[in-house]
Amino acid sequence: MGSRLVVRLLLFSVLAFPPIGVTAQQGGGTSALGVTVGKLQTDEQKRGDAIFHKNCHLCHIATAQKRELKINADELVGLFKRPNTSEPAVRQLIQEGIPKRMPSFRYNFTAVEVDDLIAYLKVR
C-alpha cells in the first residue's frame, strides 16, 4: 500500500511540474520555477541550457528547499548585465569554483561545454 502511494506521488510530481528547461527551450518567457529567461536562439544556447539544468540549477535557482538548506548561491539571472561581469571571469569561476562555496567544474566540462554554458547565461 505504501509503495503505491509513493508511485502516485512521483507520477503526480512529474506531470504537475514539467522539467525546468522546457519553457526556456520553447523560446523564452518564464520557466517552470518562475525564472525569466531570454529567447534561446542558437544551438549553443540550447546546449548550455541543458548543461545548466543538469549541473547548476540545484544551487542557482531559488526554491524553498534551498533556503531551508541554507544554500546561498546567486540565481544568475541577468548575470551578464551586472557591472564588472566578463566572460573570462565567469569562465574562471566555472573552471576553478569558489572554495567552500562552489565546486570546480574543470574536469566536468569540456571547453565547448563551458562556451555553451556561457552562451546560455548571457540570455538568462
JOBEL-V766737 format. One record per helix or strand of 2 or more residues. SS is the DSSP state (h for helix, s for strand). FROM is the first residue (numbers start at 1). TO is the last residue. If there is no record, write none. Layout:
SS:FROM:TO, SS:FROM:TO
This chain:
h:2:16, h:21:25, s:29:30, s:36:37, h:43:55, h:57:60, h:64:68, h:79:81, h:87:96, h:111:123
